[in-house]
């Protein structure tokens, strides 16, 4: 009889079968592959993705589910519902884990009930993610990483192998590589009423924080983000983030990411000073998204 899994890896996906297959191969190579189960949830039907799971020779247990087209929160909650391990690890379908990443997550969770950790409350573990070096890293990709608009790891470098400050930890609940007890995710599920991309991780992070979950940053759990981004795509993404921050702030007024009037004014001044910089172009797109969303409300 096979031992029950110790870590359930939850992967939402949408029409990216080739990248997903590489993601799964990295999971097969994990140092603790025998302790894993993988649950892939397709957000809407995709024939190529479905065909990927017709093979039966995966080296790890892989369960494939399909849901009607919704969004990632619904897909993740569906995956958690099928999880058998006491701990869940959330990653994206374009995240390639280094061989010991899953082990690095479980090591921290194994200490979570020790005297050293117990007074912090329930522990979630954030791993470190950077761009896949096999990609052609564009200047805007480097800027996104350095500025924190893609991942804010530079700003938490000093907290490596420590708990993040409680007041700001919700800003770093990145589901590109984050693990926590399965029971907690069932009690604090992902929001299922967000229609636009962006901020759902932070909104979920607020509810986790309020439920007494602390976020531990384990920078030894490393992963590579296999997603090429050109400037045009980045600016379109930033405009969507502007629209979605208006939408989600209406639902969660405590979310602290919608810039007040004075900060919008500062953005406009900085844009006027250096209109062609990456910072200015992204601020302009962000403000445009906010303007459109607020106009639709009014």
C-alpha positions as CSV (number, residue, x, y, z in Angstrom):
1,X,0.0,0.0,0.0
2,X,1.3,3.4,-0.9
3,X,1.9,5.9,1.9
4,X,-0.5,8.9,2.0
5,X,0.9,12.0,0.4
6,X,2.5,14.7,2.6
7,X,2.2,17.5,0.1
8,X,-0.6,18.2,-2.4
9,X,0.6,20.5,-5.2
10,X,-2.3,22.5,-6.6
11,X,-1.9,23.9,-10.2
12,X,-4.7,25.9,-11.9
13,X,-4.2,26.0,-15.7
14,X,-5.8,27.4,-18.8
15,X,-4.8,26.4,-22.3
16,X,-1.0,26.1,-21.7
17,X,-0.5,22.3,-22.1
18,X,3.2,22.5,-23.3
19,X,4.3,24.7,-20.4
20,X,2.2,22.7,-17.9
21,X,3.9,19.5,-19.1
22,X,7.3,21.0,-18.3
23,X,6.0,22.1,-14.9
24,X,5.0,18.5,-14.2
25,X,8.3,17.1,-15.2
26,X,10.0,19.4,-12.7
27,X,7.7,17.9,-10.0
28,X,8.6,14.4,-11.1
29,X,12.2,15.3,-10.4
30,X,11.6,16.5,-6.8
31,X,13.8,15.0,-4.1
32,X,10.6,14.0,-2.2
33,X,8.6,13.0,-5.3
34,X,7.3,9.9,-3.4
35,X,5.6,12.2,-0.9
36,X,3.7,14.3,-3.4
37,X,0.3,14.2,-5.1
38,X,-0.4,16.7,-7.9
39,X,-3.8,18.1,-8.6
40,X,-4.2,20.0,-11.9
41,X,-7.4,22.0,-12.4
42,X,-8.2,23.2,-15.9
43,X,-10.1,26.4,-15.9
44,X,-12.4,25.5,-18.8
45,X,-12.0,22.7,-21.3
46,X,-8.9,22.5,-23.5
47,X,-8.4,19.4,-25.7
48,X,-4.6,19.6,-25.7
49,X,-4.5,19.8,-21.9
50,X,-6.9,16.9,-21.5
51,X,-4.8,14.8,-23.9
52,X,-1.8,15.4,-21.7
53,X,-3.4,13.4,-18.9
54,X,-4.4,10.4,-21.1
55,X,-0.8,9.1,-20.5
56,X,-0.6,6.9,-17.5
57,X,3.2,6.8,-16.9
58,X,3.6,9.8,-14.7
59,X,6.2,9.1,-12.0
60,X,4.0,10.9,-9.4
61,X,0.3,10.7,-8.6
62,X,-1.4,13.2,-10.9
63,X,-5.1,14.0,-10.7
64,X,-6.7,16.1,-13.5
65,X,-9.9,18.0,-13.1
66,X,-11.9,20.3,-15.4
67,X,-14.3,23.1,-14.3
68,X,-16.4,25.4,-16.3
69,X,-14.5,28.6,-17.3
70,X,-14.3,30.7,-14.1
71,X,-11.0,32.0,-12.7
72,X,-8.0,30.9,-10.7
73,X,-9.7,31.2,-7.3
74,X,-12.4,28.8,-8.2
75,X,-9.9,26.4,-9.7
76,X,-7.7,26.5,-6.6
77,X,-10.6,25.9,-4.3
78,X,-11.6,22.9,-6.5
79,X,-8.1,21.5,-6.2
80,X,-8.0,21.9,-2.4
81,X,-11.3,20.1,-2.2
82,X,-9.5,17.0,-3.8
83,X,-6.3,17.3,-1.7
84,X,-5.4,14.4,0.6
85,X,-2.2,15.7,2.1
86,X,-2.1,17.8,5.3
87,X,-0.2,20.6,3.4
88,X,-1.0,22.2,0.1
89,X,1.5,23.9,-2.2
90,X,0.2,26.4,-4.7
91,X,2.1,27.0,-7.9
92,X,1.4,28.3,-11.4
93,X,1.4,26.2,-14.5
94,X,4.5,28.2,-15.7
95,X,6.5,27.7,-12.5
96,X,9.4,25.3,-12.7
97,X,10.5,24.2,-9.2
98,X,14.1,23.3,-8.4
99,X,14.6,19.7,-7.3
100,X,14.6,20.4,-3.6
101,X,11.9,23.1,-3.5
102,X,9.1,20.8,-2.2
103,X,11.4,19.4,0.4
104,X,12.3,22.9,1.5
105,X,8.6,23.7,2.1
106,X,8.0,20.6,4.1
107,X,11.1,21.2,6.3
108,X,9.6,24.5,7.5
109,X,6.2,22.9,8.1
110,X,7.8,20.2,10.1
111,X,9.1,22.8,12.5
112,X,5.8,24.8,12.5
113,X,4.7,23.2,15.8
114,X,8.0,23.6,17.6
115,X,8.4,26.0,20.5
116,X,10.4,28.3,18.2
117,X,7.5,28.6,15.8
118,X,4.4,28.0,17.9
119,X,4.0,31.5,19.3
120,X,3.8,32.9,15.8
121,X,0.6,31.0,15.1
122,X,-0.2,29.0,12.0
123,X,2.6,29.0,9.4
124,X,2.4,29.6,5.7
125,X,5.6,29.3,3.6
126,X,6.6,31.5,0.7
127,X,9.3,30.3,-1.7
128,X,11.5,32.4,-3.9
129,X,10.7,32.8,-7.6
130,X,12.6,34.5,-10.3
131,X,12.6,34.5,-14.1
132,X,13.6,31.3,-15.9
133,X,17.2,31.9,-17.2
134,X,16.4,29.7,-20.2
135,X,14.2,32.6,-21.4
136,X,15.4,35.6,-23.2
137,X,15.1,38.1,-20.3
138,X,13.8,41.4,-21.7
139,X,14.7,44.8,-20.1
140,X,11.1,45.2,-18.9
141,X,11.2,41.8,-17.2
142,X,14.3,42.8,-15.3
143,X,12.6,46.1,-14.4
144,X,9.5,44.3,-13.2
145,X,11.5,42.1,-10.9
146,X,13.7,44.9,-9.6
147,X,10.8,47.3,-9.1
148,X,8.6,44.7,-7.3
149,X,5.7,45.0,-9.8
150,X,6.1,41.4,-10.7
151,X,7.5,39.9,-7.5
152,X,8.5,42.0,-4.5
153,X,11.4,39.7,-3.4
154,X,14.0,42.5,-3.4
155,X,12.0,44.3,-0.7
156,X,12.0,41.2,1.6
157,X,15.5,40.1,1.1
158,X,16.4,40.8,4.8
159,X,13.6,38.5,5.9
160,X,15.0,35.4,4.3
161,X,14.4,32.4,6.7
162,X,12.2,34.6,8.9
163,X,8.6,35.6,9.4
164,X,7.5,38.6,7.5
165,X,6.1,41.6,9.5
166,X,2.5,40.9,10.2
167,X,1.3,44.3,9.0
168,X,2.7,43.8,5.5
169,X,2.8,40.0,5.0
170,X,-0.4,40.0,2.9
171,X,1.4,41.8,0.1
172,X,3.5,38.7,-0.5
173,X,1.1,35.8,-0.5
174,X,2.2,34.8,-4.0
175,X,0.5,31.7,-5.2
176,X,3.3,31.2,-7.6
177,X,4.9,29.2,-4.8
178,X,3.2,29.2,-1.4
179,X,2.3,26.4,1.0
180,X,0.1,26.1,4.1
181,X,-2.0,23.6,6.0
182,X,-4.8,22.2,3.9
183,X,-7.3,22.6,6.7
184,X,-6.5,26.4,6.7
185,X,-7.2,26.8,3.0
186,X,-10.5,25.0,3.4
187,X,-11.4,27.4,6.2
188,X,-10.1,30.5,4.4
189,X,-10.8,29.7,0.7
190,X,-9.9,31.9,-2.3
191,X,-12.5,34.5,-3.3
192,X,-14.6,33.3,-6.2
193,X,-16.3,36.6,-7.2
194,X,-13.3,38.4,-8.7
195,X,-13.6,38.6,-12.5
196,X,-10.4,40.5,-13.3
197,X,-6.7,39.4,-13.0
198,X,-4.7,40.9,-10.1
199,X,-4.8,41.4,-6.3
200,X,-6.7,38.2,-5.5
201,X,-3.6,36.9,-3.7
202,X,-3.3,40.0,-1.6
203,X,-7.0,39.9,-0.7
204,X,-6.7,36.3,0.3
205,X,-3.5,37.2,2.3
206,X,-5.5,39.7,4.3
207,X,-8.0,37.1,5.4
208,X,-5.2,34.6,6.2
209,X,-3.5,37.2,8.3
210,X,-6.8,38.0,10.1
211,X,-7.2,34.3,10.7
212,X,-3.9,34.2,12.6
213,X,-1.7,32.8,9.8
214,X,1.9,34.1,9.7
215,X,4.0,34.1,6.5
216,X,7.6,32.6,6.6
217,X,9.9,33.4,3.8
218,X,12.1,30.4,2.8
219,X,14.4,31.6,0.0
220,X,15.9,28.2,-0.3
221,X,12.7,26.9,-1.9
222,X,13.5,28.2,-5.4
223,X,11.5,28.3,-8.6
224,X,11.7,29.7,-12.1
225,X,8.9,31.6,-13.8
226,X,8.8,30.5,-17.4
227,X,6.9,33.4,-18.9
228,X,8.3,35.8,-21.5
229,X,6.9,39.3,-21.2
230,X,7.4,42.1,-23.7
231,X,6.7,45.8,-22.9
232,X,3.3,45.8,-24.7
233,X,2.1,42.8,-22.7
234,X,3.4,44.3,-19.5
235,X,1.6,47.6,-20.1
236,X,-1.6,45.7,-20.9
237,X,-1.3,43.8,-17.7
238,X,-0.7,47.0,-15.7
239,X,-3.9,48.5,-17.1
240,X,-5.8,45.4,-16.1
241,X,-4.3,45.7,-12.6
242,X,-5.6,49.3,-12.5
243,X,-9.1,48.1,-13.4
244,X,-9.0,45.2,-10.9
245,X,-7.8,47.3,-8.0
246,X,-10.9,49.4,-8.2
247,X,-13.1,46.3,-8.4
248,X,-11.6,44.5,-5.5
249,X,-11.3,47.6,-3.3
250,X,-15.1,47.9,-3.6
251,X,-15.3,44.4,-2.1
252,X,-12.5,44.8,0.4
253,X,-12.1,48.5,1.5
254,X,-9.2,47.5,3.8
255,X,-7.0,46.6,0.8
256,X,-4.3,49.3,0.8
257,X,-3.2,49.2,-2.8
258,X,-5.6,51.8,-4.5
259,X,-3.6,55.0,-4.6
260,X,-5.3,58.1,-3.0
261,X,-5.7,61.3,-4.9
262,X,-2.4,62.7,-3.8
263,X,-0.5,59.7,-4.9
264,X,-2.2,59.8,-8.3
265,X,-1.0,63.4,-8.5
266,X,2.6,62.3,-7.7
267,X,2.4,59.6,-10.3
268,X,1.3,62.2,-12.9
269,X,4.2,64.5,-12.0
270,X,6.7,61.7,-12.3
271,X,5.2,60.7,-15.6
272,X,5.6,64.2,-16.9
273,X,9.2,64.4,-15.8
274,X,10.3,61.1,-17.4
275,X,7.6,59.9,-19.8
276,X,9.6,57.2,-21.5
277,X,10.9,55.4,-18.5
278,X,9.5,52.0,-17.6
279,X,8.2,53.4,-14.3
280,X,6.3,56.2,-16.0
281,X,4.9,54.0,-18.8
282,X,3.6,51.5,-16.2
283,X,2.2,54.2,-13.9
284,X,0.4,55.7,-16.8
285,X,-1.1,52.4,-17.8
286,X,-2.1,51.7,-14.1
287,X,-3.8,55.1,-13.8
288,X,-5.6,54.6,-17.1
289,X,-7.0,51.3,-15.8
290,X,-8.2,53.0,-12.6
291,X,-9.7,55.8,-14.6
292,X,-11.7,53.4,-16.9
293,X,-12.9,51.3,-14.0
294,X,-14.0,54.4,-11.9
295,X,-15.7,55.8,-15.0
296,X,-17.7,52.7,-15.4
297,X,-18.8,52.9,-11.8
298,X,-19.9,56.5,-12.2
